[in-house]
């Protein structure tokens, strides 16, 4: 417990962005240790994002609006 207090005193002096980065890494490490699978929605979103990265030209604003509308219709009917 003493180590935790020492760490807290050290980390609390860091700028907010560094503390947030540390918190993010800690939470990510917990998820990895738990071995919880990625949700279907998250997997699909990541696959779509990867698909966009592979495109020569990203979608324009109108195309993005259409994509969002179709996805909302899929999800909410």
mmCIF file of the N, C-alpha and C atoms, coordinates in Angstrom:
data_MODEL
# 
_entry.id   MODEL 
# 
loop_
_atom_site.group_PDB 
_atom_site.id 
_atom_site.type_symbol 
_atom_site.label_atom_id 
_atom_site.label_alt_id 
_atom_site.label_comp_id 
_atom_site.label_asym_id 
_atom_site.label_entity_id 
_atom_site.label_seq_id 
_atom_site.pdbx_PDB_ins_code 
_atom_site.Cartn_x 
_atom_site.Cartn_y 
_atom_site.Cartn_z 
_atom_site.occupancy 
_atom_site.B_iso_or_equiv 
_atom_site.pdbx_formal_charge 
_atom_site.auth_seq_id 
_atom_site.auth_comp_id 
_atom_site.auth_asym_id 
_atom_site.auth_atom_id 
_atom_site.pdbx_PDB_model_num 
ATOM 1   N N  . UNK A 1 1  ? 0.819   -1.196  0.000   1.00 0.00 ? 1  UNK A N  1 
ATOM 2   C CA . UNK A 1 1  ? 0.000   0.000   0.000   1.00 0.00 ? 1  UNK A CA 1 
ATOM 3   C C  . UNK A 1 1  ? 0.866   1.264   0.000   1.00 0.00 ? 1  UNK A C  1 
ATOM 4   N N  . UNK A 1 2  ? 1.995   1.191   0.625   1.00 0.00 ? 2  UNK A N  1 
ATOM 5   C CA . UNK A 1 2  ? 2.921   2.315   0.635   1.00 0.00 ? 2  UNK A CA 1 
ATOM 6   C C  . UNK A 1 2  ? 3.363   2.664   -0.784  1.00 0.00 ? 2  UNK A C  1 
ATOM 7   N N  . UNK A 1 3  ? 3.599   1.623   -1.607  1.00 0.00 ? 3  UNK A N  1 
ATOM 8   C CA . UNK A 1 3  ? 3.993   1.863   -2.995  1.00 0.00 ? 3  UNK A CA 1 
ATOM 9   C C  . UNK A 1 3  ? 2.918   2.635   -3.740  1.00 0.00 ? 3  UNK A C  1 
ATOM 10  N N  . UNK A 1 4  ? 1.666   2.286   -3.493  1.00 0.00 ? 4  UNK A N  1 
ATOM 11  C CA . UNK A 1 4  ? 0.558   2.964   -4.162  1.00 0.00 ? 4  UNK A CA 1 
ATOM 12  C C  . UNK A 1 4  ? 0.533   4.444   -3.802  1.00 0.00 ? 4  UNK A C  1 
ATOM 13  N N  . UNK A 1 5  ? 0.737   4.747   -2.544  1.00 0.00 ? 5  UNK A N  1 
ATOM 14  C CA . UNK A 1 5  ? 0.765   6.143   -2.099  1.00 0.00 ? 5  UNK A CA 1 
ATOM 15  C C  . UNK A 1 5  ? 1.924   6.893   -2.741  1.00 0.00 ? 5  UNK A C  1 
ATOM 16  N N  . UNK A 1 6  ? 3.061   6.257   -2.796  1.00 0.00 ? 6  UNK A N  1 
ATOM 17  C CA . UNK A 1 6  ? 4.232   6.871   -3.422  1.00 0.00 ? 6  UNK A CA 1 
ATOM 18  C C  . UNK A 1 6  ? 3.973   7.141   -4.895  1.00 0.00 ? 6  UNK A C  1 
ATOM 19  N N  . UNK A 1 7  ? 3.403   6.159   -5.565  1.00 0.00 ? 7  UNK A N  1 
ATOM 20  C CA . UNK A 1 7  ? 3.083   6.319   -6.990  1.00 0.00 ? 7  UNK A CA 1 
ATOM 21  C C  . UNK A 1 7  ? 2.072   7.441   -7.177  1.00 0.00 ? 7  UNK A C  1 
ATOM 22  N N  . UNK A 1 8  ? 1.047   7.473   -6.328  1.00 0.00 ? 8  UNK A N  1 
ATOM 23  C CA . UNK A 1 8  ? 0.018   8.503   -6.453  1.00 0.00 ? 8  UNK A CA 1 
ATOM 24  C C  . UNK A 1 8  ? 0.624   9.905   -6.300  1.00 0.00 ? 8  UNK A C  1 
ATOM 25  N N  . UNK A 1 9  ? 1.489   10.081  -5.317  1.00 0.00 ? 9  UNK A N  1 
ATOM 26  C CA . UNK A 1 9  ? 2.119   11.392  -5.139  1.00 0.00 ? 9  UNK A CA 1 
ATOM 27  C C  . UNK A 1 9  ? 2.946   11.791  -6.354  1.00 0.00 ? 9  UNK A C  1 
ATOM 28  N N  . UNK A 1 10 ? 3.600   10.836  -6.946  1.00 0.00 ? 10 UNK A N  1 
ATOM 29  C CA . UNK A 1 10 ? 4.401   11.114  -8.141  1.00 0.00 ? 10 UNK A CA 1 
ATOM 30  C C  . UNK A 1 10 ? 3.502   11.471  -9.329  1.00 0.00 ? 10 UNK A C  1 
ATOM 31  N N  . UNK A 1 11 ? 2.499   10.651  -9.572  1.00 0.00 ? 11 UNK A N  1 
ATOM 32  C CA . UNK A 1 11 ? 1.632   10.820  -10.741 1.00 0.00 ? 11 UNK A CA 1 
ATOM 33  C C  . UNK A 1 11 ? 0.744   12.052  -10.617 1.00 0.00 ? 11 UNK A C  1 
ATOM 34  N N  . UNK A 1 12 ? 0.324   12.399  -9.420  1.00 0.00 ? 12 UNK A N  1 
ATOM 35  C CA . UNK A 1 12 ? -0.578  13.549  -9.259  1.00 0.00 ? 12 UNK A CA 1 
ATOM 36  C C  . UNK A 1 12 ? 0.093   14.865  -9.637  1.00 0.00 ? 12 UNK A C  1 
ATOM 37  N N  . UNK A 1 13 ? 1.402   14.883  -9.705  1.00 0.00 ? 13 UNK A N  1 
ATOM 38  C CA . UNK A 1 13 ? 2.125   16.092  -10.118 1.00 0.00 ? 13 UNK A CA 1 
ATOM 39  C C  . UNK A 1 13 ? 2.243   16.201  -11.641 1.00 0.00 ? 13 UNK A C  1 
ATOM 40  N N  . UNK A 1 14 ? 1.890   15.153  -12.360 1.00 0.00 ? 14 UNK A N  1 
ATOM 41  C CA . UNK A 1 14 ? 1.989   15.151  -13.819 1.00 0.00 ? 14 UNK A CA 1 
ATOM 42  C C  . UNK A 1 14 ? 0.927   16.065  -14.419 1.00 0.00 ? 14 UNK A C  1 
ATOM 43  N N  . UNK A 1 15 ? 1.161   16.551  -15.630 1.00 0.00 ? 15 UNK A N  1 
ATOM 44  C CA . UNK A 1 15 ? 0.122   17.308  -16.343 1.00 0.00 ? 15 UNK A CA 1 
ATOM 45  C C  . UNK A 1 15 ? -1.073  16.394  -16.661 1.00 0.00 ? 15 UNK A C  1 
ATOM 46  N N  . UNK A 1 16 ? -2.259  16.969  -16.804 1.00 0.00 ? 16 UNK A N  1 
ATOM 47  C CA . UNK A 1 16 ? -3.469  16.169  -17.046 1.00 0.00 ? 16 UNK A CA 1 
ATOM 48  C C  . UNK A 1 16 ? -3.362  15.203  -18.228 1.00 0.00 ? 16 UNK A C  1 
ATOM 49  N N  . UNK A 1 17 ? -2.739  15.627  -19.326 1.00 0.00 ? 17 UNK A N  1 
ATOM 50  C CA . UNK A 1 17 ? -2.673  14.752  -20.501 1.00 0.00 ? 17 UNK A CA 1 
ATOM 51  C C  . UNK A 1 17 ? -1.828  13.511  -20.223 1.00 0.00 ? 17 UNK A C  1 
ATOM 52  N N  . UNK A 1 18 ? -0.784  13.644  -19.427 1.00 0.00 ? 18 UNK A N  1 
ATOM 53  C CA . UNK A 1 18 ? 0.029   12.479  -19.087 1.00 0.00 ? 18 UNK A CA 1 
ATOM 54  C C  . UNK A 1 18 ? -0.719  11.545  -18.137 1.00 0.00 ? 18 UNK A C  1 
ATOM 55  N N  . UNK A 1 19 ? -1.469  12.113  -17.188 1.00 0.00 ? 19 UNK A N  1 
ATOM 56  C CA . UNK A 1 19 ? -2.263  11.276  -16.273 1.00 0.00 ? 19 UNK A CA 1 
ATOM 57  C C  . UNK A 1 19 ? -3.339  10.515  -17.042 1.00 0.00 ? 19 UNK A C  1 
ATOM 58  N N  . UNK A 1 20 ? -3.971  11.194  -18.003 1.00 0.00 ? 20 UNK A N  1 
ATOM 59  C CA . UNK A 1 20 ? -4.990  10.550  -18.824 1.00 0.00 ? 20 UNK A CA 1 
ATOM 60  C C  . UNK A 1 20 ? -4.381  9.422   -19.654 1.00 0.00 ? 20 UNK A C  1 
ATOM 61  N N  . UNK A 1 21 ? -3.202  9.655   -20.209 1.00 0.00 ? 21 UNK A N  1 
ATOM 62  C CA . UNK A 1 21 ? -2.528  8.611   -20.995 1.00 0.00 ? 21 UNK A CA 1 
ATOM 63  C C  . UNK A 1 21 ? -2.221  7.399   -20.121 1.00 0.00 ? 21 UNK A C  1 
ATOM 64  N N  . UNK A 1 22 ? -1.773  7.637   -18.891 1.00 0.00 ? 22 UNK A N  1 
ATOM 65  C CA . UNK A 1 22 ? -1.487  6.537   -17.979 1.00 0.00 ? 22 UNK A CA 1 
ATOM 66  C C  . UNK A 1 22 ? -2.771  5.783   -17.631 1.00 0.00 ? 22 UNK A C  1 
ATOM 67  N N  . UNK A 1 23 ? -3.833  6.522   -17.334 1.00 0.00 ? 23 UNK A N  1 
ATOM 68  C CA . UNK A 1 23 ? -5.109  5.882   -16.995 1.00 0.00 ? 23 UNK A CA 1 
ATOM 69  C C  . UNK A 1 23 ? -5.616  5.037   -18.157 1.00 0.00 ? 23 UNK A C  1 
ATOM 70  N N  . UNK A 1 24 ? -5.487  5.540   -19.360 1.00 0.00 ? 24 UNK A N  1 
ATOM 71  C CA . UNK A 1 24 ? -5.913  4.800   -20.549 1.00 0.00 ? 24 UNK A CA 1 
ATOM 72  C C  . UNK A 1 24 ? -5.134  3.501   -20.676 1.00 0.00 ? 24 UNK A C  1 
ATOM 73  N N  . UNK A 1 25 ? -3.826  3.584   -20.498 1.00 0.00 ? 25 UNK A N  1 
ATOM 74  C CA . UNK A 1 25 ? -2.991  2.375   -20.605 1.00 0.00 ? 25 UNK A CA 1 
ATOM 75  C C  . UNK A 1 25 ? -3.342  1.367   -19.516 1.00 0.00 ? 25 UNK A C  1 
ATOM 76  N N  . UNK A 1 26 ? -3.609  1.850   -18.312 1.00 0.00 ? 26 UNK A N  1 
ATOM 77  C CA . UNK A 1 26 ? -3.981  0.937   -17.222 1.00 0.00 ? 26 UNK A CA 1 
ATOM 78  C C  . UNK A 1 26 ? -5.294  0.220   -17.534 1.00 0.00 ? 26 UNK A C  1 
ATOM 79  N N  . UNK A 1 27 ? -6.280  0.973   -18.011 1.00 0.00 ? 27 UNK A N  1 
ATOM 80  C CA . UNK A 1 27 ? -7.564  0.362   -18.350 1.00 0.00 ? 27 UNK A CA 1 
ATOM 81  C C  . UNK A 1 27 ? -7.421  -0.623  -19.502 1.00 0.00 ? 27 UNK A C  1 
ATOM 82  N N  . UNK A 1 28 ? -6.608  -0.282  -20.487 1.00 0.00 ? 28 UNK A N  1 
ATOM 83  C CA . UNK A 1 28 ? -6.389  -1.197  -21.608 1.00 0.00 ? 28 UNK A CA 1 
ATOM 84  C C  . UNK A 1 28 ? -5.709  -2.473  -21.140 1.00 0.00 ? 28 UNK A C  1 
ATOM 85  N N  . UNK A 1 29 ? -4.794  -2.352  -20.197 1.00 0.00 ? 29 UNK A N  1 
ATOM 86  C CA . UNK A 1 29 ? -4.108  -3.550  -19.702 1.00 0.00 ? 29 UNK A CA 1 
ATOM 87  C C  . UNK A 1 29 ? -5.082  -4.461  -18.957 1.00 0.00 ? 29 UNK A C  1 
ATOM 88  N N  . UNK A 1 30 ? -6.059  -3.889  -18.273 1.00 0.00 ? 30 UNK A N  1 
ATOM 89  C CA . UNK A 1 30 ? -7.059  -4.703  -17.589 1.00 0.00 ? 30 UNK A CA 1 
ATOM 90  C C  . UNK A 1 30 ? -7.919  -5.461  -18.581 1.00 0.00 ? 30 UNK A C  1 
ATOM 91  N N  . UNK A 1 31 ? -8.315  -4.782  -19.642 1.00 0.00 ? 31 UNK A N  1 
ATOM 92  C CA . UNK A 1 31 ? -9.137  -5.432  -20.659 1.00 0.00 ? 31 UNK A CA 1 
ATOM 93  C C  . UNK A 1 31 ? -8.383  -6.586  -21.298 1.00 0.00 ? 31 UNK A C  1 
ATOM 94  N N  . UNK A 1 32 ? -7.088  -6.398  -21.542 1.00 0.00 ? 32 UNK A N  1 
ATOM 95  C CA . UNK A 1 32 ? -6.289  -7.454  -22.152 1.00 0.00 ? 32 UNK A CA 1 
ATOM 96  C C  . UNK A 1 32 ? -6.152  -8.638  -21.199 1.00 0.00 ? 32 UNK A C  1 
ATOM 97  N N  . UNK A 1 33 ? -5.985  -8.360  -19.907 1.00 0.00 ? 33 UNK A N  1 
ATOM 98  C CA . UNK A 1 33 ? -5.838  -9.429  -18.936 1.00 0.00 ? 33 UNK A CA 1 
ATOM 99  C C  . UNK A 1 33 ? -7.132  -10.201 -18.759 1.00 0.00 ? 33 UNK A C  1 
ATOM 100 N N  . UNK A 1 34 ? -8.265  -9.493  -18.814 1.00 0.00 ? 34 UNK A N  1 
ATOM 101 C CA . UNK A 1 34 ? -9.554  -10.156 -18.658 1.00 0.00 ? 34 UNK A CA 1 
ATOM 102 C C  . UNK A 1 34 ? -9.844  -11.092 -19.818 1.00 0.00 ? 34 UNK A C  1 
ATOM 103 N N  . UNK A 1 35 ? -9.271  -10.786 -20.966 1.00 0.00 ? 35 UNK A N  1 
ATOM 104 C CA . UNK A 1 35 ? -9.510  -11.608 -22.142 1.00 0.00 ? 35 UNK A CA 1 
ATOM 105 C C  . UNK A 1 35 ? -10.916 -11.457 -22.699 1.00 0.00 ? 35 UNK A C  1 
ATOM 106 N N  . UNK A 1 36 ? -11.563 -10.355 -22.357 1.00 0.00 ? 36 UNK A N  1 
ATOM 107 C CA . UNK A 1 36 ? -12.918 -10.155 -22.842 1.00 0.00 ? 36 UNK A CA 1 
ATOM 108 C C  . UNK A 1 36 ? -12.892 -9.902  -24.341 1.00 0.00 ? 36 UNK A C  1 
ATOM 109 N N  . UNK A 1 37 ? -13.782 -10.566 -25.062 1.00 0.00 ? 37 UNK A N  1 
ATOM 110 C CA . UNK A 1 37 ? -13.811 -10.382 -26.515 1.00 0.00 ? 37 UNK A CA 1 
ATOM 111 C C  . UNK A 1 37 ? -14.323 -8.996  -26.885 1.00 0.00 ? 37 UNK A C  1 
ATOM 112 N N  . UNK A 1 38 ? -13.944 -8.544  -28.047 1.00 0.00 ? 38 UNK A N  1 
ATOM 113 C CA . UNK A 1 38 ? -14.392 -7.260  -28.561 1.00 0.00 ? 38 UNK A CA 1 
ATOM 114 C C  . UNK A 1 38 ? -15.847 -7.409  -29.001 1.00 0.00 ? 38 UNK A C  1 
ATOM 115 N N  . UNK A 1 39 ? -16.673 -6.420  -28.685 1.00 0.00 ? 39 UNK A N  1 
ATOM 116 C CA . UNK A 1 39 ? -18.080 -6.491  -29.057 1.00 0.00 ? 39 UNK A CA 1 
ATOM 117 C C  . UNK A 1 39 ? -18.235 -6.506  -30.578 1.00 0.00 ? 39 UNK A C  1 
ATOM 118 N N  . UNK A 1 40 ? -19.360 -7.029  -31.020 1.00 0.00 ? 40 UNK A N  1 
ATOM 119 C CA . UNK A 1 40 ? -19.630 -7.113  -32.456 1.00 0.00 ? 40 UNK A CA 1 
ATOM 120 C C  . UNK A 1 40 ? -19.645 -5.718  -33.091 1.00 0.00 ? 40 UNK A C  1 
ATOM 121 N N  . UNK A 1 41 ? -20.276 -4.762  -32.401 1.00 0.00 ? 41 UNK A N  1 
ATOM 122 C CA . UNK A 1 41 ? -20.355 -3.403  -32.937 1.00 0.00 ? 41 UNK A CA 1 
ATOM 123 C C  . UNK A 1 41 ? -18.967 -2.785  -33.071 1.00 0.00 ? 41 UNK A C  1 
ATOM 124 N N  . UNK A 1 42 ? -18.134 -2.983  -32.058 1.00 0.00 ? 42 UNK A N  1 
ATOM 125 C CA . UNK A 1 42 ? -16.791 -2.411  -32.099 1.00 0.00 ? 42 UNK A CA 1 
ATOM 126 C C  . UNK A 1 42 ? -15.962 -3.056  -33.205 1.00 0.00 ? 42 UNK A C  1 
ATOM 127 N N  . UNK A 1 43 ? -16.081 -4.369  -33.354 1.00 0.00 ? 43 UNK A N  1 
ATOM 128 C CA . UNK A 1 43 ? -15.343 -5.072  -34.402 1.00 0.00 ? 43 UNK A CA 1 
ATOM 129 C C  . UNK A 1 43 ? -15.756 -4.556  -35.780 1.00 0.00 ? 43 UNK A C  1 
ATOM 130 N N  . UNK A 1 44 ? -17.073 -4.411  -35.997 1.00 0.00 ? 44 UNK A N  1 
ATOM 131 C CA . UNK A 1 44 ? -17.556 -3.921  -37.282 1.00 0.00 ? 44 UNK A CA 1 
ATOM 132 C C  . UNK A 1 44 ? -17.078 -2.498  -37.552 1.00 0.00 ? 44 UNK A C  1 
ATOM 133 N N  . UNK A 1 45 ? -17.113 -1.653  -36.525 1.00 0.00 ? 45 UNK A N  1 
ATOM 134 C CA . UNK A 1 45 ? -16.654 -0.275  -36.693 1.00 0.00 ? 45 UNK A CA 1 
ATOM 135 C C  . UNK A 1 45 ? -15.175 -0.239  -37.049 1.00 0.00 ? 45 UNK A C  1 
ATOM 136 N N  . UNK A 1 46 ? -14.386 -1.062  -36.394 1.00 0.00 ? 46 UNK A N  1 
ATOM 137 C CA . UNK A 1 46 ? -12.952 -1.109  -36.702 1.00 0.00 ? 46 UNK A CA 1 
ATOM 138 C C  . UNK A 1 46 ? -12.704 -1.617  -38.113 1.00 0.00 ? 46 UNK A C  1 
ATOM 139 N N  . UNK A 1 47 ? -13.457 -2.626  -38.523 1.00 0.00 ? 47 UNK A N  1 
ATOM 140 C CA . UNK A 1 47 ? -13.291 -3.148  -39.879 1.00 0.00 ? 47 UNK A CA 1 
ATOM 141 C C  . UNK A 1 47 ? -13.659 -2.094  -40.917 1.00 0.00 ? 47 UNK A C  1 
ATOM 142 N N  . UNK A 1 48 ? -14.710 -1.333  -40.659 1.00 0.00 ? 48 UNK A N  1 
ATOM 143 C CA . UNK A 1 48 ? -15.092 -0.265  -41.581 1.00 0.00 ? 48 UNK A CA 1 
ATOM 144 C C  . UNK A 1 48 ? -14.030 0.817   -41.630 1.00 0.00 ? 48 UNK A C  1 
ATOM 145 N N  . UNK A 1 49 ? -13.473 1.156   -40.468 1.00 0.00 ? 49 UNK A N  1 
ATOM 146 C CA . UNK A 1 49 ? -12.429 2.165   -40.423 1.00 0.00 ? 49 UNK A CA 1 
ATOM 147 C C  . UNK A 1 49 ? -11.199 1.708   -41.192 1.00 0.00 ? 49 UNK A C  1 
ATOM 148 N N  . UNK A 1 50 ? -10.838 0.460   -41.021 1.00 0.00 ? 50 UNK A N  1 
ATOM 149 C CA . UNK A 1 50 ? -9.710  -0.087  -41.778 1.00 0.00 ? 50 UNK A CA 1 
ATOM 150 C C  . UNK A 1 50 ? -10.010 -0.030  -43.266 1.00 0.00 ? 50 UNK A C  1 
ATOM 151 N N  . UNK A 1 51 ? -11.252 -0.326  -43.639 1.00 0.00 ? 51 UNK A N  1 
ATOM 152 C CA . UNK A 1 51 ? -11.648 -0.249  -45.041 1.00 0.00 ? 51 UNK A CA 1 
ATOM 153 C C  . UNK A 1 51 ? -11.521 1.156   -45.593 1.00 0.00 ? 51 UNK A C  1 
ATOM 154 N N  . UNK A 1 52 ? -11.890 2.160   -44.797 1.00 0.00 ? 52 UNK A N  1 
ATOM 155 C CA . UNK A 1 52 ? -11.764 3.553   -45.238 1.00 0.00 ? 52 UNK A CA 1 
ATOM 156 C C  . UNK A 1 52 ? -10.304 3.905   -45.437 1.00 0.00 ? 52 UNK A C  1 
ATOM 157 N N  . UNK A 1 53 ? -9.430  3.438   -44.537 1.00 0.00 ? 53 UNK A N  1 
ATOM 158 C CA . UNK A 1 53 ? -7.995  3.721   -44.676 1.00 0.00 ? 53 UNK A CA 1 
ATOM 159 C C  . UNK A 1 53 ? -7.436  3.151   -45.964 1.00 0.00 ? 53 UNK A C  1 
ATOM 160 N N  . UNK A 1 54 ? -8.012  2.052   -46.430 1.00 0.00 ? 54 UNK A N  1 
ATOM 161 C CA . UNK A 1 54 ? -7.507  1.414   -47.634 1.00 0.00 ? 54 UNK A CA 1 
ATOM 162 C C  . UNK A 1 54 ? -7.993  2.107   -48.907 1.00 0.00 ? 54 UNK A C  1 
ATOM 163 N N  . UNK A 1 55 ? -8.943  3.013   -48.790 1.00 0.00 ? 55 UNK A N  1 
ATOM 164 C CA . UNK A 1 55 ? -9.491  3.707   -49.950 1.00 0.00 ? 55 UNK A CA 1 
ATOM 165 C C  . UNK A 1 55 ? -8.499  4.734   -50.476 1.00 0.00 ? 55 UNK A C  1 
ATOM 166 N N  . UNK A 1 56 ? -8.520  4.933   -51.786 1.00 0.00 ? 56 UNK A N  1 
ATOM 167 C CA . UNK A 1 56 ? -7.676  5.967   -52.383 1.00 0.00 ? 56 UNK A CA 1 
ATOM 168 C C  . UNK A 1 56 ? -8.139  7.355   -51.962 1.00 0.00 ? 56 UNK A C  1 
ATOM 169 N N  . UNK A 1 57 ? -9.460  7.517   -51.890 1.00 0.00 ? 57 UNK A N  1 
ATOM 170 C CA . UNK A 1 57 ? -10.012 8.812   -51.521 1.00 0.00 ? 57 UNK A CA 1 
ATOM 171 C C  . UNK A 1 57 ? -11.074 8.592   -50.446 1.00 0.00 ? 57 UNK A C  1 
ATOM 172 N N  . UNK A 1 58 ? -10.985 9.273   -49.323 1.00 0.00 ? 58 UNK A N  1 
ATOM 173 C CA . UNK A 1 58 ? -11.990 9.090   -48.269 1.00 0.00 ? 58 UNK A CA 1 
ATOM 174 C C  . UNK A 1 58 ? -13.343 9.620   -48.723 1.00 0.00 ? 58 UNK A C  1 
ATOM 175 N N  . UNK A 1 59 ? -14.421 9.171   -48.082 1.00 0.00 ? 59 UNK A N  1 
ATOM 176 C CA . UNK A 1 59 ? -15.755 9.645   -48.471 1.00 0.00 ? 59 UNK A CA 1 
ATOM 177 C C  . UNK A 1 59 ? -15.908 11.138  -48.179 1.00 0.00 ? 59 UNK A C  1 
ATOM 178 N N  . UNK A 1 60 ? -16.716 11.804  -49.013 1.00 0.00 ? 60 UNK A N  1 
ATOM 179 C CA . UNK A 1 60 ? -16.986 13.221  -48.773 1.00 0.00 ? 60 UNK A CA 1 
ATOM 180 C C  . UNK A 1 60 ? -18.115 13.362  -47.746 1.00 0.00 ? 60 UNK A C  1 
ATOM 181 N N  . UNK A 1 61 ? -18.468 14.595  -47.423 1.00 0.00 ? 61 UNK A N  1 
ATOM 182 C CA . UNK A 1 61 ? -19.474 14.839  -46.378 1.00 0.00 ? 61 UNK A CA 1 
ATOM 183 C C  . UNK A 1 61 ? -20.823 14.189  -46.700 1.00 0.00 ? 61 UNK A C  1 
ATOM 184 N N  . UNK A 1 62 ? -21.263 14.286  -47.948 1.00 0.00 ? 62 UNK A N  1 
ATOM 185 C CA . UNK A 1 62 ? -22.544 13.699  -48.333 1.00 0.00 ? 62 UNK A CA 1 
ATOM 186 C C  . UNK A 1 62 ? -22.510 12.174  -48.203 1.00 0.00 ? 62 UNK A C  1 
ATOM 187 N N  . UNK A 1 63 ? -21.413 11.572  -48.596 1.00 0.00 ? 63 UNK A N  1 
ATOM 188 C CA . UNK A 1 63 ? -21.284 10.119  -48.479 1.00 0.00 ? 63 UNK A CA 1 
ATOM 189 C C  . UNK A 1 63 ? -21.280 9.700   -47.007 1.00 0.00 ? 63 UNK A C  1 
ATOM 190 N N  . UNK A 1 64 ? -20.603 10.465  -46.170 1.00 0.00 ? 64 UNK A N  1 
ATOM 191 C CA . UNK A 1 64 ? -20.578 10.161  -44.737 1.00 0.00 ? 64 UNK A CA 1 
ATOM 192 C C  . UNK A 1 64 ? -21.980 10.255  -44.156 1.00 0.00 ? 64 UNK A C  1 
ATOM 193 N N  . UNK A 1 65 ? -22.725 11.295  -44.529 1.00 0.00 ? 65 UNK A N  1 
ATOM 194 C CA . UNK A 1 65 ? -24.107 11.429  -44.053 1.00 0.00 ? 65 UNK A CA 1 
ATOM 195 C C  . UNK A 1 65 ? -24.943 10.221  -44.467 1.00 0.00 ? 65 UNK A C  1 
ATOM 196 N N  . UNK A 1 66 ? -24.759 9.768   -45.698 1.00 0.00 ? 66 UNK A N  1 
ATOM 197 C CA . UNK A 1 66 ? -25.488 8.591   -46.175 1.00 0.00 ? 66 UNK A CA 1 
ATOM 198 C C  . UNK A 1 66 ? -25.111 7.342   -45.411 1.00 0.00 ? 66 UNK A C  1 
ATOM 199 N N  . UNK A 1 67 ? -23.833 7.162   -45.155 1.00 0.00 ? 67 UNK A N  1 
ATOM 200 C CA . UNK A 1 67 ? -23.362 6.001   -44.399 1.00 0.00 ? 67 UNK A CA 1 
ATOM 201 C C  . UNK A 1 67 ? -23.963 6.009   -42.991 1.00 0.00 ? 67 UNK A C  1 
ATOM 202 N N  . UNK A 1 68 ? -23.911 7.174   -42.342 1.00 0.00 ? 68 UNK A N  1 
ATOM 203 C CA . UNK A 1 68 ? -24.461 7.276   -40.988 1.00 0.00 ? 68 UNK A CA 1 
ATOM 204 C C  . UNK A 1 68 ? -25.959 6.997   -40.970 1.00 0.00 ? 68 UNK A C  1 
ATOM 205 N N  . UNK A 1 69 ? -26.666 7.520   -41.946 1.00 0.00 ? 69 UNK A N  1 
ATOM 206 C CA . UNK A 1 69 ? -28.109 7.297   -42.010 1.00 0.00 ? 69 UNK A CA 1 
ATOM 207 C C  . UNK A 1 69 ? -28.430 5.813   -42.200 1.00 0.00 ? 69 UNK A C  1 
ATOM 208 N N  . UNK A 1 70 ? -27.704 5.136   -43.092 1.00 0.00 ? 70 UNK A N  1 
ATOM 209 C CA . UNK A 1 70 ? -27.927 3.696   -43.307 1.00 0.00 ? 70 UNK A CA 1 
ATOM 210 C C  . UNK A 1 70 ? -27.639 2.903   -42.033 1.00 0.00 ? 70 UNK A C  1 
ATOM 211 N N  . UNK A 1 71 ? -26.575 3.264   -41.351 1.00 0.00 ? 71 UNK A N  1 
ATOM 212 C CA . UNK A 1 71 ? -26.223 2.556   -40.117 1.00 0.00 ? 71 UNK A CA 1 
ATOM 213 C C  . UNK A 1 71 ? -27.270 2.784   -39.030 1.00 0.00 ? 71 UNK A C  1 
ATOM 214 N N  . UNK A 1 72 ? -27.791 4.009   -38.962 1.00 0.00 ? 72 UNK A N  1 
ATOM 215 C CA . UNK A 1 72 ? -28.866 4.281   -37.984 1.00 0.00 ? 72 UNK A CA 1 
ATOM 216 C C  . UNK A 1 72 ? -30.115 3.456   -38.320 1.00 0.00 ? 72 UNK A C  1 
ATOM 217 N N  . UNK A 1 73 ? -30.419 3.357   -39.596 1.00 0.00 ? 73 UNK A N  1 
ATOM 218 C CA . UNK A 1 73 ? -31.589 2.569   -40.006 1.00 0.00 ? 73 UNK A CA 1 
ATOM 219 C C  . UNK A 1 73 ? -31.395 1.091   -39.652 1.00 0.00 ? 73 UNK A C  1 
ATOM 220 N N  . UNK A 1 74 ? -30.177 0.590   -39.829 1.00 0.00 ? 74 UNK A N  1 
ATOM 221 C CA . UNK A 1 74 ? -29.891 -0.804  -39.452 1.00 0.00 ? 74 UNK A CA 1 
ATOM 222 C C  . UNK A 1 74 ? -30.090 -1.009  -37.962 1.00 0.00 ? 74 UNK A C  1 
ATOM 223 N N  . UNK A 1 75 ? -29.603 -0.050  -37.189 1.00 0.00 ? 75 UNK A N  1 
ATOM 224 C CA . UNK A 1 75 ? -29.620 -0.199  -35.743 1.00 0.00 ? 75 UNK A CA 1 
ATOM 225 C C  . UNK A 1 75 ? -30.992 0.069   -35.146 1.00 0.00 ? 75 UNK A C  1 
ATOM 226 N N  . UNK A 1 76 ? -31.665 1.125   -35.586 1.00 0.00 ? 76 UNK A N  1 
ATOM 227 C CA . UNK A 1 76 ? -32.905 1.537   -34.951 1.00 0.00 ? 76 UNK A CA 1 
ATOM 228 C C  . UNK A 1 76 ? -34.167 1.273   -35.785 1.00 0.00 ? 76 UNK A C  1 
ATOM 229 N N  . UNK A 1 77 ? -33.959 0.897   -37.039 1.00 0.00 ? 77 UNK A N  1 
ATOM 230 C CA . UNK A 1 77 ? -35.111 0.577   -37.874 1.00 0.00 ? 77 UNK A CA 1 
ATOM 231 C C  . UNK A 1 77 ? -35.742 1.688   -38.597 1.00 0.00 ? 77 UNK A C  1 
# 
